[in-house]
Amino acid sequence: MRLRKKHFAIPEMKENPYVYFDGYKYKSRWQEVFGNEKEIHMEIGSGKGQFITEIAMRNKNTNYIGIDMETNALVYASRKIEEAEVDNVRLLPLRAEKLQDYFDEEEISKIYINFCNPWPKNRQHKRRLTHPKFLEMYKKFLKPDSILELKTDDLNFFKDTLEYADICELETLVREFDMKLEDYPHNIITEYENKWRSRGIPIKYAVFKF
């Protein structure tokens, strides 16, 4: 669902030190941006920033980059991060298709994808963030043996993603068709996850190794 256009979003984010509209300039130099050599993890589809803000606060020894094309949502993520003074996060208003223009070989160690658009129609499948064309692109900037964590409420999308992983020769480390919270005490429950759980919809969870 597309959010109503917020005219303040882009001007506000351009004044936010955590947001990079010119991120392509830092390809191969993201450790310089953070000022250290810590691992960099990426969330694709950060939305309003609940997940990336929380995980960055929990893990100060890791740097995080949040990606989202929807500036109307990302502006709220930028507010959360600035208010919490979470120094190990940067945000990029960016379409996932462009990631290869922003990141060089072996710059990223892990990817998170949480409740992305499942694009259910057959003609839309190539837009899925787990489609083979995306998985092959991720390989170009991920370190060897990097991890992708996926959570979704959509069963068909989840099943297809497991097939995509096989096609791209990823190793499936975890596949949960009904993720139980007691089994994952460190799980970060986002707004979307809480919404689907409250409706009794099982959360699907998978971990893949590249």
N, C-alpha and C positions, 0 to 999 in steps of 0.2 A: 504494500500500500504506500503510495507516494504521499509525503507530508505536504501540507499547504506551504507554499513558498514564503519564506521569512526573509524579508529584504534586509534585515539587520545582520543576517548570518555571516556573509562573506566579509563585509567591512569589519565586523567585530572580530572575526578570526584572524584577519590580517594584522590586528593589533595584539594578538595573543602570541607570546614567545614560544609556545609549545606547538604551534601550527606552522607547517611549511608548505606554502603554495608552490615554491620553487625547488621542491625536493630533488628533481632531476639533476640539479647542480652538485648534489652530494653523493652521486653514484660512486661507489667504491670508497667513500669517505665517511660512512655513518658513524664509525667509532670516534672520529674526530668531532662529530656533532655532539656526541654524548661526553666526550672528553675522557674516555677510558676504553679499555679493551674487553669489557664484559660482553658476554653473549647477547645477541639481539634476537628477540622473539617478535613475531608479527601476528596481529589479529586482522583478518580480512573481513570487513563488515562490522566495524566497531559501533556503529549506531550512536546512541547517546552516551556511550562510554562506561556503562556500569561494570562490565567485565574487565576491561583493560585498566581502569582506575584501581579496582580492587586487587587484581593480580599484581600490579606494579607496586602497590603499597605493601603487599605481603612479601615480595621478592625484590629487595633493594639491590641484590647482587646481579640482577638481570636487567637489561634495557629492553624497552618495548616500543614498537611502532604500530600505531593503529591506522588502518586504511578504510576509507568509506567515500563513495562518490556523492552521498546524500548530505550536502552541507547543512540542510535544515535540521538534521539530526546531529551531525558532528559538532555543531556549535555548542550543543549542550555538553558533549564530551569535553570540549575545550574548557568550558566553565568548570566542570568537575575537577579536571586536572589542575587548573590554575588555582582554584580555591583550596585544593588539598596540598598544593605545592609538591606534586609528585614529579621529582626531577628526572626520573628514569623513563619518561614517556615522551614520544613525539607523535603528532598526528599529521596525516597526509590526506587532503581532499583529492581523491584520485580514483579512477576506474581501475578495477583489478586487471583489465586487459593491458594496462600500461606499466605494470610492475617491473617488467624487464628493462624498461628505460630508466628506472630509478635505483635498481639494485644490481650489483655486480656479482660475479661468481663467489660463492661461499660467504656471503655477507650475513645470511640469516640462518639461525639454528633450529627454529621451530615455528610452526604456523598453527594458529587457532582459527577455526571457522565455527561460529555459533549461530544456529537458527537462521541460516541464509535463505534467500528466496529459492524454493525448490524448482521453480520453472517447470510446472507439471506437463505442459503440452509438448508433444514430440518435437515440434519445430523449434521449441525453446531450449531444448536440452543442452545445446552448445553454450548457453549462457551460464550454466551451472558452474559454481566455483570449484566443483570436484570433477568436472568433465575432463576426459583425458587431455584435451588441449591445454587446460589450466595446469593439470598435474605435471605435464611435460615442461611447461614454462617454469613452474616452481623449482624444478630440478636445476634450472640454470642459475639460480641465486642461492640455493640451499647448500649447506655443508653436507658432506657424506654422512649417511646414517641419521639425517635429521628426521624430526617427528612432525606429523600433522595430527592434531586432535579435532574431532568433529562431533558436534551435538546437533540434533535435529528432532523435530516432532513428526516429520513426514516419512512414512514407511517406504513408499515407492522410491523416493529420492535416496533414502538410506540403502535400500537393496541395490539400486543402480550404482551408487558410489562404491559399494563393495566390489561390484563387477569392474568399475573403472580402475580401481586399485589393482586388480588382477591384470587387467590389460596393460597397465603401465609398470607392472612388475614391482609394485610396492608390497611390503610385508605387512599383513594385517596382524597387529599385536593384540588388539582388543576389539571385540564386536559385541555390543550389548543392545538387544532389542527392547529391553526394559531396564534402564539404568536405575538401580536402587540407591537412594541417598546414603543409606547406612554402609554401603560398600565403598563409597567415595566421600569420606568425611571432609576432604579439602575442596570439594566441588564448589564453584562459585555460581550461585543461582541468580540468573539474570531475570529481568522483567518478563521476557518471553518464556523462559523456562518455568517460572512461577505460574504464568498464565496457563500454559498447557497442562502442567501438573494439577492445577486446581480444577481442570476440566476432566481429569482422569485419563489424559492421553499419555501413553508411555513415551519416555524420552529415549531416543536412540543415541548411542555413543560408540565411537570407534577411534582407535589409535593406529596410525599407519607409520611405517618406517620407510624412508626413501633409500 
